[in-house]
């Protein structure tokens, strides 16, 4: 068939080269995180620079959810563009709630990339106090106090975190939110699972802009305009009927399910509920719009000033754009989110994870 042996060997050699080339093309190099700022995947669109911070509802918009209707949940399928009617609520009665443990929490995970804690958090004193408070009732209804947009409390003591590529900073996320009416906003969130993030309810649902957000891009460890770990996109939202139906700030909390397990890379914070938070030191890190155009992460901490059944209050400096940041405590070196930051003025405040909210969060997006 072949005229000589050399021709035959040449054909075999070319075939082997083609196979090797195809194999290299078919298996691109594995990404190494954190990405270089020059990596195209780490870049943001220029149009993102002009998006304003999301703001919570003003006092004249506040609702007061009837106690019996506040604790239901709604789940929204982003791709399908509709609520999931068949999602199991699994609500519990007040009598059952009173028999729940006085505390419960899920663990944190530090991720697959380099583990390293910034000195900015070194001043936090670990606080393992978990005494029960006999006057606390996690299922009683709060009244809406004077809460508006987030504020800086006196001297500005926020610490800039850049780059935000070490733990726990890389668990905090920048949100780019688009609502059905075309309105776009920025907010914050915190990873609490492989593909689960906690945020404010008004980051996922706003009646004034068409209801459920049309899309949310979630960027963990966003570092002064770059995406060291790329980004993920929301696939489902969970929120409470007290928020979606009544705009009650006591239930202004949302959970985002992502399209990939980006938490396995960046890690996540634990989360939980405690019947007493007396004397607890709280930490908060997010993306305030009054600093660096909202492109950099800022951190502050301080003692809780007071708590109610549905809210926690603190003199931690914040600003618009930080709505949705997980407010967390540290116990024996482990961090646990207690609530989702959402309101001011000083003291600023978060919607608290209660026993019933904890159970819904735990069962969602696993």
N, C-alpha and C positions, 0 to 999 in steps of 0.2 A: 504494500500500500504506500509506504514512504520510500523515497528514492535513496535516502541515506540515514544513518543513525543520528547525525547532528541535527537534521531537520526534525526528527522525532523528539529529541531532547529539548529543542527550542520550543516546540508546541507545548510540551509538558510544563516547562518553566513558565511560559506565559500564562498558562491556566492556573498555576499555583499563585502567581503574582495577582491575578484577577481575583482569586478567592480570598487572598489575604486583604486586598484593598476593599473588597465588599464587606468583609468581616469588620474592618476598622470603621467603615462608614456606617454600618448597621448598629454599632455599639459605641455611641459617643462617650467621651470622657465623663466620669462622675463629677458632679459639682462639688466643690469644697466650700464649706461655710465657716465663718462669714464671708460673703462675696466681697471682692474688691469694689470700691466705689466706682471704678471705671467699667465694671461689668454691665452690659446692657440690661440684665435682669434686675440690677440694683437701682436703676434709674426710675424717676417718676416723670409723668407727663407734665409739660410746662403749664398746662391748664389747671393743674392741681394747686398752683401757688396762689390763686385768687379765691379759693373756696373759703367761705366764712365758717366760724365756729358754730356748732349747733347750740341752741339755747333751750333751757327748760321752759315750761309754760309759765306765764305771768300769773299773779294772784287772781286776776279776774277770770282766768281760764280754769282754775283749779276745780276739781270735782270732789265729791265725797261718796265713795262707793258704799252701797248698803253692805253691812257686814256679811250677810248671807251670800252676796254675789261678788265679793272682792277676791276670793281665793281661787276661783276657777282659772284655768289656763287656756291659752290659744296657741296653736302652732301653725306657722305659715310656711308653705312650700314655695321657695323663691323661684325655682325653674318653672313650676306649673302656674305660678301667679295666683294662688288661692290658699285659703285656710284648709287645714286637714280636718274634715268633719269626723273622721273615724279615729282620730287620735284619742288614746285612753287618758282621761283626766286623772282618775284614781284619787279623787279628793277624799279627805278624811273628815270625819265629824269633829266638832269641838270636844266632845267627850273623849274620842280617841286621841286627839291631840294632847289632851292633858295627861295621858298615860305615856307619852313619848319620853325618851331620855332627856335630861336637862342639857345635854350637849352631844354633838356628833360632828364628825369632820372627815373629810377625804384627804389623803396625803398629797404632797407635792412631788415633783420630779424635776431634776436639774438639766435634763436634756443630754444630747449625744455630743455636743461640742465642748470646747474647753471650759472647765468649771473654775470660776474665779469670782470672788465678791469684791465689789468696789468699796473703797474706803468711805464713800459717801454715806453708807449705811452703818458704819461701825459704831456710831453713837447710840444706836438703838439698844435699849436694855431689854434683854429677853424677859418676858413676863409670863409666868406659868400659872397665874392666878385664875382659877375657874370656879370660885365658890358659887353655889346656887343663891339666887336672890328670891326669897319667898314672896316678894311683892311684884315679881315679873310675871306677866301673862302674855306669851308670845302670840296669842290669838285674840287679844283685845284690840279695839280700834282706836287709833290715834286721831286727834284733831289736827288740822293743818295749821302749823305755826307760820310765822312770816318767813317764807323761803322764796328766794329769787335766784338770779344768776350768781355763779360762784365769784368769790372775791379774795383779794389779798388782805390779810388781817394785820394791819399795822406795818411794821418793818417787813420787807420782803426777804424771807430766809430760804427761798427755793434754791436747790443745787442742780446745776446743769449736768446731765449724764450724756457724755459723748466721747467715744461711741457707746451705744447701748447694746454691746455685744457680749457682755458677761451676765451671769445669772445674779440677781433676779431681773435685771433691767430688760433683758431680751424677751421676757414674758409679757411685757406691757406693749400694747399695740396702738398704732395710729389707725383711725377709721376714715375712709372716704365713702360718704353715704349719698345715694341718689334716691329721691322719693318720686312717686308716680307723676307729680306735677312738674317734674324737671328740676326742682330745687335740690341743690347740692350743699352738703355740709361736711365738716370734719368733727370727729369726736375721738374718744379713747376707749380702750377695753383691756382686759387682762386674761391671759390664757389660764384656764382651770382644768384642762384635759388635753389629750392628744389632738383633738379637733373641736374643742369647745372653749368659748370665751364668754366672760360676763361683761355686761355693759349696762347703760341706762335704758329704761324702756323707751324714752323719747329718741334714742338713737335707732331703734328698729321700727317704731310705730309713732306716727304723728298725724292726728286727724286733720290738722290744718294743711297738710301737704299730700293728702290722698290716702293716708293709712299706712300700711306696711311699706317699708323701704323696698324700692325696686331692685337695688343692688347695694352691697357693702363690700368694699375691698378692705381686708384686714392685714396690717403690716406689722408683724412683731419686731421689736428691737429697732424701729425706725430711727435712724441716726442722722439728724440734721440734714434731711433731704435725700438720704439714700436708704435702700432696702437691703440690709445685709443678708437677709434670709428670704429674699423675694417676697411674695405675698400669697394669701389664700383668699377665697371668695365665699361669701355666705351661701349656704344651700337651704337652711331652715332657720326660722326664728321661733323662740318661745317667749311669751310674756303673760302677764296676769290680767284677768278681766277687770280688776280694779283700775288698771292703767288703760288698757285698750278701749274699754267701754265708758269709763268715767273720768279719766285723766286725774286720778287720785295719786298725789305724790308718794303716799305711803306704799304704793305698789309699782313705782317707776323703776322697773328692773327688766332687763332683757338678756336672753342667752342666745348666742350665735353658734350654729353648727357650721363647720367649714368643709370645703370640698377636698381637703387633704389633711393628713396627720402632721401638720407642721410643728405641733407641740412635741413630737418625738425628737425633733432637732433642737428647739429652743428651750424645751421644758415647760413647766407650768407651776402655778402656785396651788397649794391646797385650798380648801374652802370648808366652811362649816357654820354651825350656830352654837351659841352659848347663852344660857338663860341669864347670866350675869356677865357684864363687860366692865365692871367697876375697876378703875385703876389701870385699864389697858392702854398701852402705847400703840397708836395707829400710824401706819405708813401709807403714802399715796404717791404714785408716780404716773405722769401722763404728759399730754401735749398741749400746754396752754397757749392760746392765740396771741397773748401780749408779749411773748418772748420769741425772738428769732422767727417771726412770722408763723409760729406754731409748728415749725419744722424740727424742733429739738425736744428731747424728753427732759422734764424737770421733776425733782423729787423733794418732798418735805415730810416731816413727821411730827407728832406731838401726842399728848394724852387726850383721850376722849373727854370732852367736857360734860356730856350728859348722854343719856340714851332713853328711848321710849320703846314701846313694843315693836314699832315698825321703822324706827329711824335711829341713826347714831350721829352725834354732833362732835365737832372738833375745830380747833383754831389752826388748822393746817392751811397754808397759803395755796390757793388754786385760782384758776381763771377759766373763762369760756374756752372750750376745746378739750377740757379735761373731763367733761361729762362721760361717765361710763367707766372710769378708772376703778379698778378693784381696790377697796380700802382694806388693808390687811394688818394682821398682828403677827408677832413672832413668838413662838413657844419652843424652847430648847433648840434654837437654830432653824426651826421649820416655820414657813410662812403660810398663813391661812387667811383667805379673803373672808371678811365679815359682811361686806355690803358693796353696793355700786354707787360711787360718787355721783351727785346730780345737782345739788343746790347750794346757794348762799342765802343771805349775806352772812357775815361772821356771827356766830360760828357757822361754818360750812357744814354740809351734811350729806349722808348717804342713805339710800334705801337698804334696810337691814335684811340679811338672810335670816329668816325665821325657820322654825322647825318644818312647817309645811312647805315653804319655798325650797328648803334644802332637799326635801324628798323629790320635788319635781325636777330640780336641777340634776340630781344624782341619776334619775331615770332617763334623762334626755340626752340624745346624741352620744351613745356609747359605741 
